[in-house]
Amino acid sequence: MSDRTIVEFHIHTSYSPDSKTDVAELEEHALAMGTQCLAITDHDTIEGAQELRDRGRISVIVGEEVTSELGDIIGLFLTECVPPGLPPAETIARIHDQGGLVYIPHPFDRRRRSRLFRPALEEHAGDVDIIEAWNGRTRFEEDNERGLLFAEEHDKLIAYGSDAHNLKELGRARMEMPPFHDAPAFLEALREANRLGNEDGMIARLWKKLRRDD
């Protein structure tokens, strides 16, 4: 385990309007669970991620779930906030311009009006780095399956996101991967990542198939 890092993606803190998770409490719970890195992706702000990073007790990927003009787009490894309300192309460009990675959350969750809808997703797929193949708040398994299949069709890297908005949701999806120090190293590490837990069902079978095909 010393040469692997346990990472949890798509985490919200009280800096998101729909979360009350205190940064210090999040830190304590994550450390108690053995998580070594958190990707903090509050809505339209990076302040929560920066606060947790600056506490210095757990590794943090500074991210933001940006409300683009046509739906949610997550930026990872950000150095500055991306303003909401921009067209997807500009949102993606602003993420990449600062060396960040574009991560599409819950792309086929039928219950979320905030998702990046299929026409926009198809149009900008070439500029996407990562597709969220499983989201801890997506109610219908087939919606997660569609995300995984889309990633396979477009040859995209995959991540699992807990989308935790409270402490009870923390730990729903974690990944074990080689250590990384920046965005390019992270992408390489993600190619060798293993999903921790919840290994039953079609999602797990498709994940294993994709790993064999790499």
Secondary structure, DSSP 8 states (H G I E B T S, - for coil): -TT-EEEEEEE--TTSTT----HHHHHHHHHHTT--EEEEEEET--HHHHHHHHH-SSEEEEEEEEEETTEEEEEES-SS---TT--HHHHHHHHHHTT-EEEE-STT-TT-TTS--HHHHHHHGGG--EEEEEETT---HHHHHHHHHHHHHTT-EEEEEEEESSGGGTTSSEEEE---SSHHHHHHHHTT-EEES---HHHHHHHHHHHHH-
